[in-house]
Amino acid sequence: MIESSDRGITLNKQLAWTIGGGLICSGLYVGLTIATLSMQVAQSRDAWQEATLARQQLETRVRAVEINQASQTSDLRAIQVGIAEIKAAISKIGDAP
């Protein structure tokens, strides 16, 4: 297998092929894992951007509804004031001899 000789450390041919194949497989595994993670990060980034856009659109719609509701509240207050004035005028007419 592994021997020490005057030429240095020598490897058996079968062991050398096994180590080489293992290194190649390890490299492929690491490369594929990094590629997969990069793709997942890109997908997450895209999903985050879509969620941000959806949130902004929702905020815009909520603001529009709040403005509309404030307008309706103002209109209702004006109607209530008008009704109160009409009631006051009717009570004055009813109190007059």
C-alpha positions as CSV (number, residue, x, y, z in Angstrom):
1,M,0.0,0.0,0.0
2,I,2.0,3.0,1.3
3,E,5.7,2.3,1.4
4,S,8.7,4.4,2.2
5,S,11.6,3.9,-0.1
6,D,14.7,5.7,-1.3
7,R,12.4,7.5,-3.8
8,G,10.2,8.8,-1.0
9,I,6.7,7.7,-0.1
10,T,5.1,5.5,-2.8
11,L,1.5,4.6,-3.2
12,N,0.1,1.4,-4.5
13,K,-1.7,2.1,-7.9
14,Q,-5.1,0.9,-6.5
15,L,-4.8,3.2,-3.5
16,A,-3.8,6.1,-5.6
17,W,-6.8,5.6,-7.9
18,T,-9.1,5.3,-4.8
19,I,-7.7,8.5,-3.3
20,G,-7.9,10.3,-6.6
21,G,-11.5,9.1,-7.2
22,G,-12.4,10.1,-3.6
23,L,-11.0,13.6,-4.1
24,I,-12.9,14.0,-7.4
25,C,-16.1,12.9,-5.9
26,S,-15.6,15.2,-2.9
27,G,-14.9,18.1,-5.2
28,L,-18.1,17.3,-7.2
29,Y,-20.1,17.0,-4.0
30,V,-18.8,20.4,-2.6
31,G,-19.4,22.1,-6.0
32,L,-22.9,20.8,-6.3
33,T,-23.7,21.7,-2.7
34,I,-22.4,25.3,-3.3
35,A,-24.4,25.6,-6.5
36,T,-27.6,24.4,-4.8
37,L,-27.1,26.8,-1.9
38,S,-26.5,29.6,-4.3
39,M,-29.7,28.8,-6.2
40,Q,-31.6,28.7,-3.0
41,V,-30.2,32.0,-1.9
42,A,-31.3,33.5,-5.2
43,Q,-34.8,32.1,-4.8
44,S,-35.0,33.4,-1.3
45,R,-33.9,36.8,-2.4
46,D,-36.6,36.8,-5.2
47,A,-39.2,35.7,-2.7
48,W,-38.2,38.4,-0.3
49,Q,-38.5,41.0,-3.0
50,E,-41.9,39.8,-4.0
51,A,-43.0,39.9,-0.4
52,T,-41.7,43.4,0.0
53,L,-43.6,44.5,-3.1
54,A,-46.8,42.8,-1.9
55,R,-46.4,44.5,1.5
56,Q,-46.0,47.9,-0.1
57,Q,-49.1,47.4,-2.3
58,L,-51.1,46.3,0.7
59,E,-49.9,49.4,2.6
60,T,-51.0,51.6,-0.3
61,R,-54.5,50.0,-0.3
62,V,-54.8,50.3,3.5
63,R,-53.9,54.0,3.3
64,A,-56.5,54.6,0.6
65,V,-59.1,52.8,2.7
66,E,-58.1,54.9,5.8
67,I,-58.4,58.1,3.8
68,N,-61.8,57.0,2.5
69,Q,-62.9,56.1,6.0
70,A,-61.8,59.5,7.4
71,S,-63.7,61.2,4.7
72,Q,-66.9,59.2,5.5
73,T,-66.4,59.9,9.2
74,S,-66.2,63.6,8.4
75,D,-69.3,63.4,6.3
76,L,-71.2,61.6,9.1
77,R,-70.2,64.2,11.6
78,A,-71.5,66.9,9.3
79,I,-74.8,65.0,8.9
80,Q,-75.1,64.6,12.7
81,V,-74.5,68.4,13.1
82,G,-77.2,69.0,10.5
83,I,-79.6,66.7,12.2
84,A,-78.9,68.4,15.6
85,E,-79.6,71.8,14.0
86,I,-82.8,70.5,12.5
87,K,-83.9,69.1,15.8
88,A,-83.1,72.3,17.5
89,A,-85.1,74.3,14.9
90,I,-88.1,71.9,15.3
91,S,-88.0,72.2,19.1
92,K,-87.9,76.0,18.8
93,I,-90.9,75.8,16.4
94,G,-92.7,73.5,18.8
95,D,-92.0,75.7,21.8
96,A,-93.3,78.8,20.1
97,P,-96.9,79.8,20.9
